[in-house]
Structure formats: C-alpha cells, structure tokens
Amino acid sequence: MGVAGLYRSADRKGRHPFRPGKPTGAHPTEPVVEFSHGEGCSITGGYVYRGAALGADYQGRYVFADFVRGRLWSIALVVDPATGDARATGLLEHTSELGGTTQLGNISSFGADADGELFVVSYSRGIVFKLAGPLTPPPTPANPHIVR
C-alpha cells in the first residue's frame, strides 16, 4: 500500500519512507493529512484560501487536489498554541460540486490572485479556471487559531 500526503520529498512519501533503508534526513516535517493510494495517488499542493468568492466559511482553509484521480479537497488547520503543531480538521471533498473528475481533469497546479481568489490548472484539459462560490459550507473547526 502506498500513500499520498501533503508532504513529499525524495526520501519520504507522506509519513513513510519512500526508499526503505535509505536515510530520510534530519527531523522531517510530518504531513497534517495523508491518503492511501485508494483515495489519492499524486497530491498537488494548493493554497490557503484568502479570498471572498467562496464565502467566509472558507477563509483559512487549505485547498489541494490529486493529479491522477482529478479530485479536489479542502481542510482546516487547528494549531496547538503551546507547540505550534497543526492538526487537520474538517476534510471536505469538492470534486462533485465542481463538476466531477471529467470537468476538473488532471490538476497540476494552483494559483492565487491579488484578492486571494484561487485558480486551478487542469493539465489534461489545457485550461485554468477560477474557483467561485458558494461551495458547500465547511464545518466550523474546534478551537480555531490564527496562523502567522
């Protein structure tokens, strides 16, 4: 079983060694969420949403995707003020409400404009599209904190 995480280096894939038996470097930063290959194969890192079009419920959520399966998610992060460690909460998949995997295609990158609105690059479709709301409101994270 493989994993796709929100952290990938040459030596690690998610929380797991990519090349068992090889050194993984000093003190790797662990991902806040990871998926089995049944859910995601090639995670495309995204952006923290800072715009207005998706509504206030999306402020501060991290939006990311899977290149292979054409899926798109968002998560909220709750930061422990004592340690600074982040914990993922409120994982939502937005694939269906954005038209499905055929509409999204292979998501290869994200971008943000000066207003904090997000753009998605569909490699297989050869287009860049803007996320516009409102999407389904996410749950309110427990104990939210501002991350600086």
N, C-alpha and C positions, 0 to 999 in steps of 0.2 A: 504494500500500500504506500502510495506517495502522498505528499501533502503540498498544498499551495498556500503560502502565508503572505502576510503583508510585510514581510522582510525576506530578502533573498540576497545571498552573497555567493561567491564562487565556492564557498565551503559549506554553506548551510542552505536548507530549504525549509522555511518555516522554523520550527523548533528542533529540527532534526538534521543530523549530518548529511550532507549531500554526497560526500565521498567518505563512507565509513573507514576509519583507521587513519585518516589524514587529520592533521591539526585544524581546529576551527578558529584559531585566532584568540586573542585575549578578550575575555568578557564581552561576548556578542550581546547586542540588544535583542531581547526576545520580542517576537511579534505580539500584538494585543489580540489578534484573532488569526486562526488558520483553518483551512478546509482540507478534507480528504479529496483525492482526485475524483471521487464520485460527485463532488459538488463544484470544484473549480480546478482547472489544470494549469493556467498561466495567469496569475493575478497581475492586472495592470493597475499600478498605483495611481491614485487620484489626487483630490484636493479637499481641504476643509472648506465647506460652503460658507461664504461670507456675503452672499447676495440677498436680494429681496423677492425675486420672482417666485421662488418655491415656498415662500411664507416663513414666518418667524420660527416655526417648529423645526426648520431645517438648519437654522443658524448653528454653526459649530459642528455639524455632522460631517464625517469623512465619507466621501463618495468614491467608489472604486469599482472595478469590473474584472471579468475573466475573458481574456482574449479568445481562447479556444471555444468556449461554450456561448459566448455572446450574452453573458448575464451581467447585471449591474446592481450593486447594493449600496447601502449607507449604514454607518454605525455612529453612535455617540460614544464619547470617551468620558469616563469619570476618573478624575485624578485624585489620588490619595495625597492630601496636603502635607502629610508627615514625611512621605517617602518620595513623592513626585512620580510614583509609578501610575501608569494609566491602565484602566480596565475597560474593555469593550462592553457596551450595553446597547440594547435596542437594535439589533441587527435586522435590517429590512431589505428585502429584495424588491427591486423596482422594474424588473425585466418586463413583466406583463403590462404594467401601466404605461410603459414607454413603447409599446407596440410589439414586444416579443423579440426573440432572438434573430428572426429574419430581418426585422427593422433595424436592430442595433448592429448586427454583423459582428465582425471581429474588432473589438475595441482595443486600439493600440496606444491611445494617449488621451490625456485630458488637458484642458487649458482653462484659464480664468481671465475675464476682462477686468477693466479698472473698477467696475462696480461689484466685483466678486461673483458675477454670474458664471456658470460652468458651461464649457463646451466639451463635446465628446467626439473623438476621431474614430470613425469607422473605417478601418483599413480595407476590408473586403468590399465595402460599398463605395469607397472613394469619396466620402463626404465628411464634413464637420457639421455637427448640429448642436444647437443650444438647448440646455435643459430649461424648461419653462413649467411653471406650476399652475395650479397647485397639485402636488403629488399627495398620496395618502399621508395624513399626519402621522408622524412617528410618536411612540410613547415618550413620555417625559422621563429622562434619566433620573435615577435616585441620586441625591447629593451632588448636583452639578457644581462645577468649579470652573473658573476662567483659566485657561491655559495660556501662558505668555511665552 
